[in-house]
Amino acid sequence: MNSVTTATVSLGAVTIGLGILAWHLTKWWRGGGKGPGPGGGGGRDPKALIPLLSSMSLGMIAITAAGGLIGTAAGFLLNTGSLIGNWSLTAATGTVTPEVTRSGLKALSPGGCALLCIYFVVCVALWKSGAKLLKGKIAAGVTAGVMLGLSAGFSGMASVALVTITNTVGDKITGVVL
C-alpha cells in the first residue's frame, strides 16, 4: 500500500534547487522587501520567508508521492530540472553530474497522502488569491522543494522529517490506523 517513488535526483537538479533558495535568501537578507520603519526598508522579517519555505515543504513532500497527479507532476518537474541543471552545470564548469539520491526513501502513508492533497489545495488557493510576488515565491518554493527533496544532503534529511510529520499528522487527522 505504501509505494516509494522511483524518481532520482541529479547534482544538476540539486544545484538548481539550492540556487533558487540562495537567490531568495539573499534578496531577503539584503532587505529587498518593504518592511516597517521610515522609508520602508526594514528587511529580514522572518515572516517574509513563510511563503517560500512552506511551498518548499510542499515540493519536498510531493516528490515523495509514488504516483497520481501530484507525484507525476513533481516527477516531471524533477526530470526537467535534472536535464536543465545537468546541462547548465556541465556547460558552466565542465563537471560530471552524478545522481545524488538518498538511500532509504521514506514513503507517504495513506493519511500522509490525504494531508498532501489538503496542503496542495491550500497552496493552490493561496496561489489563486495572491499577488504576483506571492505567486513567484510559491512557484519558486515548490520547484526548489522538488529539486531538493530526494537529495542525499541536508535538504534530503529535512524532507525525511517533513514526510514523517506529514504521515503522523495525516494519520491522526484522518483516523488511519496502520
C-alpha contacts under 8 A as a table, 3 or more apart, distances in Angstrom:
res1	aa1	res2	aa2	distance
2	N	107	A	6.03
2	N	108	L	6.50
2	N	109	S	5.89
2	N	110	P	7.38
3	S	65	A	8.00
3	S	66	A	5.63
3	S	107	A	6.21
3	S	108	L	7.71
4	V	64	T	6.93
4	V	65	A	7.13
4	V	66	A	5.24
4	V	105	L	6.83
4	V	106	K	6.87
4	V	107	A	5.02
4	V	108	L	7.73
5	T	63	I	7.49
5	T	64	T	5.68
5	T	65	A	6.07
5	T	66	A	4.13
5	T	67	G	7.28
5	T	105	L	7.86
5	T	107	A	7.53
6	T	66	A	7.21
7	A	63	I	7.91
7	A	75	G	6.38
8	T	99	E	6.91
8	T	100	V	7.71
8	T	101	T	5.55
8	T	150	L	7.12
9	V	13	A	6.30
9	V	14	V	7.15
9	V	78	L	7.13
9	V	79	N	7.89
9	V	82	S	6.77
9	V	99	E	5.70
9	V	100	V	5.85
9	V	101	T	5.22
9	V	147	M	7.08
9	V	148	L	7.98
9	V	150	L	6.36
9	V	151	S	6.37
10	S	13	A	5.35
10	S	14	V	6.46
10	S	82	S	5.76
10	S	86	N	7.33
10	S	97	T	6.31
10	S	98	P	5.72
10	S	99	E	4.12
10	S	100	V	5.43
10	S	101	T	7.12
11	L	14	V	5.08
11	L	15	T	6.04
11	L	82	S	7.64
11	L	85	G	7.57
11	L	86	N	7.01
11	L	97	T	5.16
11	L	98	P	5.79
11	L	99	E	6.04
11	L	100	V	6.02
12	G	15	T	5.03
12	G	16	I	6.36
12	G	81	G	7.39
12	G	82	S	5.42
12	G	83	L	7.47
12	G	84	I	7.28
12	G	85	G	3.77
12	G	86	N	4.20
12	G	87	W	7.56
12	G	88	S	7.40
12	G	89	L	6.07
12	G	97	T	6.10
13	A	16	I	5.08
13	A	17	G	6.25
13	A	78	L	6.98
13	A	81	G	5.09
13	A	82	S	4.36
13	A	83	L	7.71
13	A	84	I	7.68
13	A	85	G	5.11
13	A	86	N	7.05
13	A	147	M	5.31
13	A	148	L	7.53
14	V	17	G	5.00
14	V	18	L	6.05
14	V	85	G	7.93
14	V	147	M	5.47
14	V	148	L	5.49
14	V	151	S	7.03
15	T	18	L	5.18
15	T	19	G	5.88
15	T	85	G	6.73
16	I	19	G	4.94
16	I	20	I	6.18
16	I	81	G	7.12
16	I	85	G	6.00
16	I	144	A	7.17
16	I	147	M	7.07
17	G	20	I	5.26
17	G	21	L	6.33
17	G	143	T	6.95
17	G	144	A	4.04
17	G	145	G	6.90
17	G	146	V	7.78
17	G	147	M	5.07
17	G	148	L	5.77
18	L	21	L	5.01
18	L	22	A	5.93
18	L	144	A	6.94
18	L	148	L	7.51
19	G	22	A	4.99
19	G	23	W	6.03
20	I	23	W	5.15
20	I	24	H	6.39
20	I	140	A	6.67
20	I	141	G	7.87
20	I	144	A	6.13
21	L	24	H	5.38
21	L	25	L	6.05
21	L	141	G	7.73
21	L	144	A	6.71
22	A	25	L	5.15
22	A	26	T	5.89
23	W	26	T	5.29
23	W	27	K	6.31
24	H	27	K	5.16
24	H	28	W	6.11
25	L	28	W	4.96
25	L	29	W	5.91
26	T	29	W	5.01
26	T	30	R	6.01
27	K	30	R	5.24
27	K	31	G	6.39
27	K	32	G	5.42
27	K	33	G	7.83
28	W	31	G	5.23
28	W	32	G	5.93
28	W	33	G	6.83
28	W	43	G	6.55
28	W	44	R	5.66
28	W	45	D	7.94
28	W	48	A	7.62
28	W	49	L	7.71
29	W	32	G	7.64
29	W	43	G	6.96
29	W	44	R	5.42
30	R	43	G	6.98
30	R	44	R	7.46
31	G	34	K	7.60
31	G	41	G	6.47
31	G	42	G	6.49
31	G	43	G	3.59
31	G	44	R	5.64
32	G	41	G	7.45
32	G	43	G	6.31
33	G	41	G	6.93
33	G	42	G	7.63
33	G	43	G	5.65
34	K	40	G	5.04
34	K	41	G	5.33
34	K	42	G	6.39
34	K	43	G	6.48
35	G	40	G	4.88
35	G	41	G	5.36
35	G	42	G	4.18
35	G	43	G	5.57
35	G	45	D	7.45
36	P	40	G	5.36
36	P	41	G	6.86
36	P	42	G	5.12
37	G	40	G	5.33
37	G	41	G	6.74
37	G	42	G	5.94
38	P	41	G	7.35
42	G	45	D	7.42
44	R	48	A	7.61
45	D	48	A	5.61
45	D	49	L	7.74
46	P	49	L	5.58
46	P	50	I	7.36
47	K	50	I	5.42
48	A	51	P	7.13
49	L	52	L	5.44
49	L	53	L	6.02
50	I	53	L	5.28
50	I	54	S	5.73
51	P	54	S	5.38
51	P	55	S	6.04
51	P	134	L	6.99
51	P	137	K	6.19
51	P	138	I	6.00
51	P	141	G	7.65
52	L	55	S	5.40
52	L	56	M	6.03
52	L	137	K	5.11
52	L	138	I	5.70
52	L	140	A	7.05
52	L	141	G	4.72
52	L	142	V	7.98
53	L	56	M	4.85
53	L	57	S	6.20
53	L	141	G	6.30
54	S	57	S	5.05
54	S	58	L	6.49
54	S	141	G	7.45
55	S	58	L	4.90
55	S	59	G	6.36
55	S	123	C	7.16
55	S	137	K	7.93
55	S	138	I	5.35
55	S	139	A	7.58
55	S	141	G	4.83
55	S	142	V	5.01
55	S	145	G	7.46
56	M	59	G	5.07
56	M	60	M	6.26
56	M	138	I	7.76
56	M	140	A	7.81
56	M	141	G	4.10
56	M	142	V	4.68
56	M	143	T	7.21
56	M	144	A	6.07
56	M	145	G	4.20
56	M	146	V	7.52
57	S	60	M	5.06
57	S	61	I	6.20
57	S	141	G	7.80
57	S	142	V	7.35
57	S	145	G	6.06
57	S	159	S	7.63
57	S	162	L	7.21
58	L	61	I	5.22
58	L	62	A	5.89
58	L	116	L	7.53
58	L	119	Y	7.10
58	L	120	F	7.10
58	L	142	V	6.18
58	L	145	G	6.94
59	G	62	A	4.99
59	G	63	I	6.21
59	G	74	A	7.36
59	G	141	G	7.19
59	G	142	V	4.32
59	G	143	T	6.46
59	G	144	A	7.14
59	G	145	G	4.17
59	G	146	V	4.47
59	G	149	G	7.18
60	M	63	I	5.62
60	M	64	T	6.98
60	M	142	V	7.64
60	M	145	G	4.48
60	M	146	V	5.12
60	M	147	M	7.88
60	M	148	L	6.84
60	M	149	G	4.23
60	M	150	L	7.56
60	M	159	S	5.66
60	M	162	L	7.76
61	I	64	T	5.44
61	I	65	A	7.03
61	I	116	L	7.14
61	I	146	V	7.96
61	I	149	G	7.20
61	I	159	S	6.83
61	I	162	L	6.85
61	I	163	V	6.02
62	A	65	A	5.36
62	A	70	I	6.30
62	A	71	G	5.83
62	A	74	A	6.19
62	A	116	L	7.08
62	A	146	V	7.10
63	I	66	A	7.80
63	I	71	G	5.85
63	I	74	A	5.27
63	I	75	G	6.39
63	I	146	V	5.57
63	I	149	G	6.56
63	I	150	L	7.43
64	T	71	G	7.13
64	T	105	L	7.94
64	T	106	K	7.32
64	T	107	A	6.37
64	T	108	L	6.84
64	T	149	G	7.62
64	T	150	L	7.60
64	T	163	V	7.92
65	A	68	G	7.70
65	A	70	I	7.18
65	A	71	G	4.69
65	A	107	A	7.21
65	A	108	L	6.42
65	A	113	C	7.41
66	A	71	G	5.76
66	A	72	T	7.91
66	A	107	A	7.76
67	G	70	I	6.99
67	G	71	G	4.42
67	G	72	T	5.39
68	G	71	G	5.40
68	G	72	T	5.87
69	L	72	T	5.20
69	L	73	A	5.99
70	I	73	A	5.21
70	I	74	A	6.10
71	G	74	A	5.09
71	G	75	G	6.04
72	T	75	G	5.01
72	T	76	F	6.13
73	A	76	F	5.08
73	A	77	L	6.21
74	A	77	L	5.06
74	A	78	L	6.12
74	A	146	V	6.38
75	G	78	L	5.00
75	G	79	N	6.09
76	F	79	N	5.14
76	F	80	T	6.12
77	L	80	T	5.14
77	L	81	G	6.04
77	L	143	T	7.33
77	L	146	V	7.37
78	L	81	G	4.99
78	L	82	S	6.02
78	L	146	V	6.18
78	L	147	M	5.77
79	N	82	S	5.02
79	N	83	L	6.26
80	T	83	L	5.21
80	T	84	I	6.25
81	G	84	I	5.19
81	G	85	G	5.65
81	G	147	M	7.03
82	S	85	G	5.05
82	S	86	N	5.71
83	L	86	N	5.31
83	L	87	W	6.18
84	I	87	W	5.26
84	I	88	S	6.03
85	G	88	S	5.04
85	G	89	L	5.90
86	N	89	L	5.23
86	N	90	T	6.00
86	N	97	T	5.86
87	W	90	T	5.26
87	W	91	A	5.92
88	S	91	A	5.08
88	S	92	A	5.89
89	L	92	A	5.22
89	L	93	T	5.85
89	L	94	G	7.02
89	L	95	T	6.78
89	L	97	T	7.45
90	T	93	T	5.44
90	T	94	G	4.39
90	T	95	T	5.13
90	T	96	V	6.33
90	T	97	T	7.27
91	A	94	G	5.71
100	V	151	S	5.64
100	V	152	A	5.70
101	T	150	L	5.52
101	T	151	S	4.72
101	T	152	A	5.33
102	R	105	L	6.79
102	R	150	L	6.06
102	R	151	S	5.34
102	R	152	A	3.93
102	R	153	G	7.64
102	R	156	G	6.99
103	S	152	A	7.38
105	L	150	L	7.66
105	L	160	V	7.89
106	K	160	V	6.48
106	K	163	V	7.09
106	K	164	T	7.97
107	A	163	V	7.52
108	L	111	G	7.81
108	L	112	G	5.25
108	L	113	C	5.89
108	L	163	V	6.53
108	L	166	T	7.79
108	L	167	N	6.11
109	S	112	G	4.83
109	S	113	C	6.13
109	S	167	N	5.57
109	S	171	D	7.50
110	P	113	C	5.07
110	P	114	A	6.34
110	P	167	N	7.81
110	P	170	G	7.89
110	P	171	D	7.27
110	P	176	V	7.27
111	G	114	A	5.00
111	G	115	L	6.24
111	G	167	N	6.00
111	G	168	T	7.80
111	G	169	V	7.71
111	G	170	G	4.22
111	G	171	D	4.16
111	G	172	K	7.59
111	G	173	I	7.66
111	G	174	T	6.03
111	G	175	G	7.75
111	G	176	V	5.95
112	G	115	L	5.05
112	G	116	L	6.11
112	G	163	V	7.57
112	G	166	T	5.11
112	G	167	N	3.99
112	G	168	T	7.16
112	G	169	V	7.28
112	G	170	G	4.57
112	G	171	D	6.33
113	C	116	L	4.93
113	C	117	C	6.33
113	C	167	N	7.70
113	C	170	G	7.48
114	A	117	C	5.19
114	A	118	I	6.41
114	A	170	G	6.48
114	A	174	T	7.78
115	L	118	I	4.98
115	L	119	Y	6.03
115	L	166	T	6.71
115	L	167	N	7.93
115	L	169	V	7.77
115	L	170	G	5.06
116	L	119	Y	5.02
116	L	120	F	6.01
116	L	166	T	7.52
117	C	120	F	4.99
117	C	121	V	6.26
118	I	121	V	5.09
118	I	122	V	6.34
119	Y	122	V	5.10
119	Y	123	C	6.30
120	F	123	C	5.17
120	F	124	V	6.18
121	V	124	V	5.09
121	V	125	A	6.13
122	V	125	A	5.08
122	V	126	L	6.24
123	C	126	L	5.02
123	C	127	W	6.02
123	C	138	I	7.74
124	V	127	W	4.88
124	V	128	K	6.09
125	A	128	K	5.17
125	A	129	S	6.17
126	L	129	S	5.22
126	L	130	G	5.60
127	W	130	G	5.25
127	W	134	L	7.19
127	W	135	K	5.37
127	W	138	I	7.11
130	G	133	L	7.87
130	G	134	L	5.65
130	G	135	K	6.20
131	A	134	L	5.32
131	A	135	K	6.30
132	K	135	K	5.09
132	K	136	G	6.26
133	L	136	G	5.15
133	L	137	K	6.38
134	L	137	K	5.13
134	L	138	I	6.19
135	K	138	I	5.15
135	K	139	A	6.13
136	G	139	A	5.19
136	G	140	A	6.00
137	K	140	A	5.09
137	K	141	G	5.87
138	I	141	G	5.08
138	I	142	V	6.15
139	A	142	V	5.34
139	A	143	T	6.16
140	A	143	T	5.15
140	A	144	A	6.06
141	G	144	A	5.13
141	G	145	G	5.98
142	V	145	G	5.05
142	V	146	V	6.14
143	T	146	V	5.27
143	T	147	M	6.25
144	A	147	M	5.11
144	A	148	L	6.10
145	G	148	L	5.18
145	G	149	G	5.54
146	V	149	G	5.34
146	V	150	L	7.72
147	M	150	L	7.36
147	M	151	S	7.84
148	L	151	S	5.42
148	L	155	S	5.79
148	L	156	G	6.36
149	G	155	S	6.34
149	G	156	G	5.17
149	G	158	A	7.90
149	G	159	S	5.36
150	L	155	S	7.98
150	L	156	G	5.28
150	L	159	S	7.33
151	S	154	F	7.80
151	S	155	S	6.56
151	S	156	G	4.64
152	A	155	S	7.62
152	A	156	G	5.41
152	A	157	M	7.41
153	G	156	G	5.39
153	G	157	M	6.75
154	F	157	M	5.12
154	F	158	A	6.41
155	S	158	A	4.95
155	S	159	S	6.23
156	G	159	S	4.92
156	G	160	V	6.38
157	M	160	V	5.10
157	M	161	A	6.52
158	A	161	A	5.17
158	A	162	L	6.25
159	S	162	L	4.93
159	S	163	V	6.11
160	V	163	V	5.20
160	V	164	T	6.17
161	A	164	T	5.10
161	A	165	I	6.19
162	L	165	I	5.13
162	L	166	T	5.97
163	V	166	T	4.92
163	V	167	N	6.01
164	T	167	N	5.19
164	T	168	T	6.18
165	I	168	T	5.14
165	I	169	V	6.01
166	T	169	V	5.35
166	T	170	G	5.68
167	N	170	G	5.12
167	N	171	D	5.85
168	T	171	D	5.32
168	T	172	K	6.21
169	V	172	K	5.13
169	V	173	I	6.02
170	G	173	I	5.22
170	G	174	T	6.00
170	G	176	V	7.99
171	D	174	T	5.39
171	D	175	G	5.62
171	D	176	V	4.79
171	D	177	V	6.90
172	K	175	G	5.19
172	K	176	V	6.69
173	I	176	V	7.98
